[in-house]
Amino acid sequence: MTDSSSTREPRGGGPQGPRVAHRDIRAIRGPLVVVGGVDHVGWDESAEVDSAEGLRHGLVLDLDGDQATVQVFEGTGGLTPGSIEVRFAGQPLHIEVGLGWLGRVVNGRGAPLDGGPPISGDRLAPVSGWPLNPVERDPPHEPVITGVSVIDALATLVRGQKLPIFSVAGLPHLSLATQIAAQATSSGAQFRVVFAAMGLTHADIAFVRDRLEERTSSGELVLLLNAADDPAIERILTPRLALTVAEHLAFEEGADVLVVISDMTNYAEAVREVSAARREIPARRGYPGYLYSDLASLYERCGRVRGREGSVTVVPVLTMPAGDITHPVPDLTGYITEGQIVLSPEIAARGVYPPVDTLGSLSRLMRNGAGPGRTRDDHLDVAAQVLAALAHARQSAALSELVGASALGETDRRYLAYQDAVERGLLDQGDSESRSLEDTLDRAWKALATLPRQELTMVSPEQIRRHLPPSDEEVDDA
């Protein structure tokens, strides 16, 4: 390569000195720029594309000999091979982190969408980040109260936990995700939310911005929005950028940070698209063989660090293609995370919001964040009783379909009434309705009151006396 194709210039230099300006542009294809004569450049290295129309940004997508393929975030419209030069940063993408992110709305690569100035921070941090060292982790504890009864009562979210929401296309998972982001609180001194949306339509983005406007304007929330027509490589950056911002707020500023990410299936599709562009050998359903470790590199960045204030709690939302829970994305996510909230089309058809399948959902760390000294003394017992009774009610409903409701015994009919009471009184709520934990647990007891007392075997007699009115038998005995 001659000196005419790459020259060393001072502009764009960093701590390591001026960077090489490459002018050997061999092709421009869609959002891709193929640069020749490169050396010592790596995958995912950040780059700047300079032209008369201004500076654009990109990442190295592929390497082939002395050629590097760069995906340009802003697109390549108006660029011609002879009018641009490319500089490589010598490192993966870094962003400035700090309190300046709070209250901002940005796109998937951190560029402002709210009309404000570019975000500045205290220091630079790599977007790729690092999973927390298991030796330095503290176990998750203390609840995050979402204001959503079915989650708070039956699958409590715990600070430092990763608890995904599994859904199906057409269900209101985006409404639930924004509701959690808008309402969630914890007992910590500071509580912050980072919401990362990936691959959404512009109509959905408008819905998210409107739904979260109040919390964003209060300076409690960071909103990252990646649209469906944005580059796939930006979709891969979005959750990493969100987690990088969250880590600084948690472990440097001492805040409890909830990160809500929707939709991880769109993220996985972008990973598959980039893998195909790199000509990697596909594995299960065309996804790369490293999809498990790639997802883990995101999910494992949440938690609590010993000796530091703050925590990062992650609620990823993902849609299961054709409702298949064995699809690679939900399947691998289930191996990494600590439970799941499953949305059901059958429950949605009954008009219940959020349509959570209570018997298919669980929080494996619920006992770390609920019960005496954390929520309410009766919380764990009443949750176990509600779920056990729902399992019995499901059996009664199946029996009713076989023999008819009139052929059921009195106890089975009471269980059918209980199922309706739970769905209408406890599980069903408005998409902007925030309930206190006290209200939620009282609603659970009210539903249990429809059952005969002898069926309440998972709560103590003292709890029954405290929370339920006397039964007819007890009144007669008195």
Secondary structure, DSSP 8 states (H G I E B T S, - for coil): --TTTEEE-STT-BTTB--EEE--EEEEETTEEEE-S--S--TTEEEEEEETTEEEEEEEEEEETTEEEEEETT--TT--GGG-EEEEEEEE-EEEESGGGTT-EEETTS-BSSS------SEEEETT-----GGGEE---SEEE-S-HHHHHHS-EETT-B--EEE-TTSSHHHHHHHHHHH-EESSS-EEEEEEEEEE-HHHHHHHHHHTHHHHHTT-EEEEEEETTS-HHHHHHHHHHHHHHHHHHHHTT--EEEEEEE-HHHHHHHHHHHHHHTT--B-GGG-BTTHHHHHHHHHTT-BEETT---EEEEEEEEE-GGG-TTSHHHHHHHHHSSEEEEB-HHHHHTT-SS-B-GGG-EETTHHHHSSTTTS-TTHHHHHHHHHHHHHHHHHHHHHHHHH-GGGS-HHHHHHHHHHHHHIIIII---TT----HHHHHHHHHHHHTTS-GGG--SS-HHHHHHHS---HHHHHH-
